[in-house]
């Protein structure tokens, strides 16, 4: 299994359309990668007279891939930054900023 360790950071705000804090931008950073090794179940594909043997991870759906080709994403850290209110009016007074 190839594992990707990922840090996730959400930027949130409030706005006239939705006064509850909600994400408007999400950033993901790969922190570490653990390779799964060589494919244990290569697949033969044919196109006309040409034949090629490729990793099962390039051709098969996830549930049919070997453990070495299967990719798993692990969220290492999830953080939030609230950037405040975005909109034409101040949220508490109703007066244009």
VENSUL-V909543 format. One record per backbone hydrogen bond with DSSP energy under -0.5 kcal/mol. NH is the residue of the N-H (numbers start at 0). CO is the residue of the C=O. E is the energy in kcal/mol with one decimal. If there is no record, write none. Layout:
nh=NH co=CO e=E
nh=NH co=CO e=E
This chain:
nh=1 co=69 e=-2.4
nh=2 co=0 e=-0.6
nh=2 co=33 e=-2.3
nh=3 co=71 e=-2.7
nh=4 co=2 e=-0.5
nh=4 co=31 e=-2.6
nh=5 co=3 e=-0.6
nh=5 co=73 e=-3.0
nh=6 co=28 e=-2.8
nh=7 co=76 e=-3.5
nh=8 co=26 e=-2.8
nh=9 co=78 e=-3.0
nh=10 co=24 e=-3.1
nh=11 co=9 e=-0.5
nh=11 co=80 e=-2.8
nh=12 co=21 e=-1.9
nh=13 co=83 e=-1.9
nh=14 co=17 e=-1.7
nh=15 co=85 e=-0.6
nh=17 co=14 e=-0.7
nh=21 co=12 e=-2.2
nh=23 co=10 e=-2.7
nh=24 co=10 e=-1.3
nh=26 co=8 e=-2.9
nh=28 co=6 e=-2.6
nh=30 co=4 e=-3.2
nh=30 co=28 e=-0.6
nh=31 co=4 e=-1.4
nh=33 co=2 e=-2.8
nh=34 co=32 e=-0.6
nh=42 co=53 e=-3.0
nh=44 co=42 e=-0.5
nh=44 co=51 e=-3.0
nh=46 co=49 e=-2.6
nh=49 co=46 e=-1.9
nh=51 co=44 e=-2.5
nh=53 co=42 e=-2.8
nh=53 co=51 e=-0.6
nh=57 co=54 e=-1.6
nh=58 co=55 e=-1.2
nh=59 co=55 e=-3.1
nh=63 co=60 e=-2.0
nh=64 co=61 e=-1.3
nh=68 co=65 e=-0.6
nh=69 co=65 e=-1.7
nh=71 co=1 e=-2.7
nh=73 co=3 e=-3.1
nh=73 co=71 e=-0.5
nh=74 co=72 e=-0.5
nh=75 co=5 e=-3.5
nh=75 co=73 e=-0.7
nh=76 co=5 e=-0.7
nh=78 co=7 e=-2.5
nh=80 co=9 e=-2.2
nh=82 co=11 e=-3.0
nh=82 co=80 e=-0.6
nh=85 co=13 e=-3.0
nh=89 co=94 e=-1.8
nh=93 co=89 e=-1.7
nh=96 co=87 e=-1.0
